[in-house]
Amino acid sequence: MAEGLRERKKQETRIALSWAAVRLTVERGLANVKIEDIAAEAGVSLRTFRNYFSSKAEAIAAREVDRSLWVAAELRARPSDEPLWTAIRASIESGFALGETGHGGEQPPDERWLAGIRLMVTEPSLQGEMARASAAAGAEFADAVAERTGTHGLYPRLVAEVVGSIRAATTAEWLRADPPRSMADLLSEALDLVSAGLPAPEKH
């Protein structure tokens, strides 16, 4: 019991640090944020930050890994008789916010927040960390699919790649949609389309 509480507290601290790093970077720009600022924003010591992350970029990219760990854990916990894509959808929808409130999750984002995110994702140091985070996230999700379906090899990897593509496509659309749309709505639409087999839209 105590071990479980400690692990949950550690995970909460990691999520808080990562989300603080994102918020401050969006507000100020990556070059204007120090790791001391991130620690203070999350209400922990600088030493605690260094126990979790080696850089600002790693802290920001950790949200991708942590979100996937959450979704994979949720997938493992879904009822075994639930259809795979029903379980995947429920798992994704339960974990996409990951401690975030506002800023385009359930409601469309404001333009200032979007502008900050657009600038943040162009940072070369962050792009490298995000690529590593994406690879780790995909591997974890593929493992969860393999366990749930009793398969190995191509199938779980293919499902993980599809889910990764859903998240990448919805994020890209979220950043450029005019008028802005919420991430929740975009995820729901993307999951609907994939679950239906990506039927060709009707021509108008």
C-alpha positions in Angstrom: 0.0 0.0 0.0 2.7 2.5 1.0 4.7 1.6 -2.1 1.7 2.3 -4.3 1.2 5.7 -2.7 4.9 6.6 -3.1 4.8 5.6 -6.8 1.6 7.6 -7.3 3.2 10.6 -5.6 6.3 10.3 -7.8 4.2 10.2 -10.9 2.2 13.2 -9.8 5.4 15.2 -9.2 6.7 14.2 -12.6 3.5 15.2 -14.4 3.5 18.5 -12.4 7.1 19.3 -13.4 6.5 18.5 -17.1 3.3 20.5 -17.3 5.0 23.5 -15.5 7.8 23.3 -18.1 5.2 23.4 -20.9 3.3 26.3 -19.4 6.3 28.4 -18.7 7.9 27.7 -22.2 4.7 28.7 -23.9 4.4 31.9 -21.9 8.1 33.0 -22.1 9.9 31.0 -24.8 12.3 28.1 -24.1 15.4 30.4 -23.9 13.7 32.5 -21.1 12.9 29.6 -18.8 15.3 28.2 -16.3 15.0 24.8 -14.6 14.8 26.8 -11.3 11.7 28.5 -12.7 10.1 25.1 -13.5 10.8 23.7 -10.1 9.3 26.8 -8.4 6.3 26.7 -10.6 5.7 23.0 -9.6 6.4 23.8 -5.9 9.4 21.5 -5.6 13.1 22.0 -5.1 15.7 22.3 -7.8 17.2 19.0 -6.6 13.8 17.3 -7.1 13.7 18.6 -10.7 17.1 17.1 -11.3 16.0 13.8 -9.8 13.4 13.5 -12.6 14.9 15.3 -15.6 18.2 16.3 -17.0 17.0 19.3 -19.1 14.0 21.6 -19.9 13.5 19.8 -23.2 13.3 16.4 -21.5 10.8 17.7 -19.0 8.6 19.0 -21.8 8.8 15.9 -23.9 8.0 13.7 -20.8 4.4 14.6 -21.3 4.3 12.4 -24.4 5.8 9.5 -22.6 3.7 9.9 -19.5 0.5 10.3 -21.5 1.3 7.0 -23.3 2.2 5.2 -20.1 -1.2 6.3 -18.7 -3.1 5.3 -21.8 -1.3 1.9 -21.9 -2.1 1.3 -18.2 -5.7 2.2 -18.8 -5.8 -0.2 -21.8 -4.5 -3.0 -19.7 -7.2 -2.3 -17.1 -10.1 -2.3 -19.5 -12.5 -5.3 -19.4 -11.0 -8.2 -21.3 -14.2 -8.8 -23.3 -14.4 -5.2 -24.5 -13.6 -4.7 -28.3 -10.1 -3.5 -28.8 -10.9 -0.2 -30.4 -13.6 0.6 -27.8 -11.0 0.0 -25.1 -8.4 2.1 -27.0 -10.8 4.9 -27.4 -11.8 4.9 -23.7 -8.1 4.7 -22.7 -7.1 7.6 -24.9 -9.9 9.8 -23.8 -9.2 9.2 -20.1 -5.5 10.2 -20.4 -5.1 12.9 -23.0 -5.4 15.8 -20.5 -2.8 14.4 -18.0 -3.1 17.0 -15.4 -3.8 19.8 -17.9 -6.8 22.1 -17.4 -8.0 24.5 -20.1 -5.7 25.5 -23.0 -7.7 23.7 -25.6 -8.4 20.3 -24.0 -12.1 20.4 -23.6 -12.6 23.8 -25.1 -11.0 25.5 -28.1 -7.6 27.1 -27.2 -7.0 30.9 -27.2 -4.7 32.3 -29.9 -2.0 33.3 -27.5 -1.6 29.8 -26.2 -1.6 28.4 -29.7 1.0 30.9 -30.8 3.2 29.8 -27.9 2.8 26.1 -28.7 3.6 26.7 -32.3 6.8 28.4 -31.4 7.7 25.8 -28.8 7.5 22.9 -31.2 10.0 24.5 -33.6 12.8 24.4 -31.0 15.5 22.0 -32.3 16.4 20.7 -28.9 12.8 19.9 -28.1 12.3 18.2 -31.5 15.0 15.7 -30.7 13.6 14.9 -27.3 10.1 14.6 -28.7 11.3 12.1 -31.3 12.8 9.9 -28.5 9.7 10.3 -26.4 7.5 9.2 -29.3 9.6 6.1 -29.9 9.4 5.1 -26.2 5.6 5.8 -26.2 5.0 3.7 -29.2 6.9 0.8 -27.8 4.9 0.9 -24.5 1.6 1.1 -26.2 2.5 -1.8 -28.6 3.3 -3.9 -25.5 -0.1 -3.2 -24.0 -1.8 -4.1 -27.3 0.2 -7.3 -27.5 -0.8 -8.3 -24.0 -4.4 -7.6 -24.5 -4.7 -9.4 -27.9 -2.3 -12.2 -27.3 -0.4 -11.3 -30.5 3.1 -10.3 -31.3 5.1 -9.0 -34.2 3.4 -6.7 -36.8 -0.1 -6.4 -35.4 0.5 -4.6 -32.0 3.1 -2.5 -33.6 0.7 -1.5 -36.4 -2.0 -0.6 -33.9 0.5 1.5 -31.9 1.6 3.3 -35.1 -2.0 4.0 -36.0 -2.7 5.4 -32.5 0.5 7.5 -32.8 -0.6 8.8 -36.1 -4.0 9.8 -34.7 -2.3 11.8 -32.0 0.1 13.4 -34.4 -2.7 14.3 -36.9 -5.0 15.7 -34.2 -2.2 17.8 -32.7 -1.3 19.2 -36.2 -4.9 20.0 -36.9 -5.3 21.5 -33.4 -2.4 23.9 -34.1 -3.8 25.1 -37.4 -7.6 24.8 -37.2 -9.4 28.0 -38.1 -11.6 28.6 -36.1 -9.8 26.8 -33.3 -11.1 23.4 -32.1 -10.7 21.6 -28.8 -8.4 18.6 -28.7 -11.2 16.5 -27.2 -13.4 17.1 -30.3 -10.5 16.4 -32.7 -9.6 13.2 -31.0 -13.2 12.1 -31.0 -13.5 12.8 -34.7 -10.2 11.0 -35.6 -11.2 8.0 -33.5 -14.6 7.8 -35.3 -12.9 7.9 -38.7 -10.3 5.3 -37.9 -12.9 3.0 -36.2 -15.0 3.3 -39.4 -12.1 2.3 -41.6 -11.4 5.8 -42.9 -14.2 5.9 -45.4 -13.8 8.4 -48.2 -15.8 11.6 -47.5 -18.7 12.5 -49.7 -18.0 15.0 -52.4 -19.9 18.2 -52.3 
